[in-house]
Amino acid sequence: MKMSDQRDILADPAEVYAALLSPEVLKECVPGAQEVTGTPKEGFEAIVVQKVGPVKATFKGSVALSDMVENTSLTITGEGKGGAAGFAKGGADVRLEALEGGGTRLIYDVEAKVGGKLAQLGSRIIGGFAKKMADQFFVKFQEIVDASEAEDSAPETAETPANEDAPTEKKGW
């Protein structure tokens, strides 16, 4: 099954690309991720717990990055084994385009395959689940990078020490 979509992100392409290579960001973005370790060069190892229809499984897998063109594109390929539940594998071709006025358009094409008990659930359930997973990943990724960009661009404010003797003003609705 294949799917494509895009997201506009406030950060510049270099920041978006760096975030795609961060195991900490990946762990936050992958739904059900318990652990993500490794490096972009050597690949990542991940433990993900997911429930697809009536099947709940812990997947242990690997993620490799290839066709890396700095600040422009990369391919993410992953495979996970969930024991009796079966396996899942897939990949995403990710492209980054600078937007006029700042920001980055992240375009992705995802392909996913499953086998074992998971494959027996039917293509409609699996297709919906795969789309949901991809959407959750990229929505969360956009939120994290946008929030990071907002923090970086927020004006510095001088902190004034609180006067403990001053009466506190009560705020209403």
Residue, then its C-alpha position, 0 to 999 in steps of 0.5 A: m500500500k502506498m500513500s503520499d502527503q506533505r506538511d509545511i513546517l516553520a523551520d528552514p530545511a537544514e533544521v528539518y533535515a537535522a530533526l529527521l536524523s535525531p533519534e530523540v525526535l524519532k522516538e517522540c514521533v513514532p507512535g508507540a515507540q518505547e526506545v529508539t537508539g542509533t545514528p543516521k550513519e549506522g541506522f537506528e534500532a527501535i522497539v514499538v508497541q502497537k495494536v492493529g485491530p485485535v492484534k497487539a504486538t511489540f515490534k523490534g526492528s531497524v531503520a536505515l537512512s539512505d539516498m541522503v542529500e543534505n537538507t534536500s531529501l532522504t529515504i527511510t526504510g524500516e522493518g520490524k518483527g512482532g513475533a506471532a503477530g507477524f512483521a511490518k516493513g516499509g519506507a518513506d521517500v522524504r523531500l524538503e523544499a524551501l518555501e518563499g518567505g521561510g519554512t519548509r515543505l516536507i513531502y513524503d511518499v510512504e509504502a508499507k507491507v505486512g505479513g503474518k497475523l497482521a496480513q490476515l486482518g484485511s487490506r482495509i484495516i491495514g491500509g487505514f492503520a498505515k495511513k494513520m501511523a504515517d499521519q501521526f508521525f508527520v503531524k507530531f514531527q511538524e509539531i515538534v519542529d514548529a515548536s522548536e522554531a517558535e522557541d528559537s525565534a521568541p524574543e529574549t525577555a529580561e526576567t525581573p525578580a518577583n517582589e515577595d512583598a508586593p500584593t498579588e493581583k487576582k486575574g478573572w476570566 
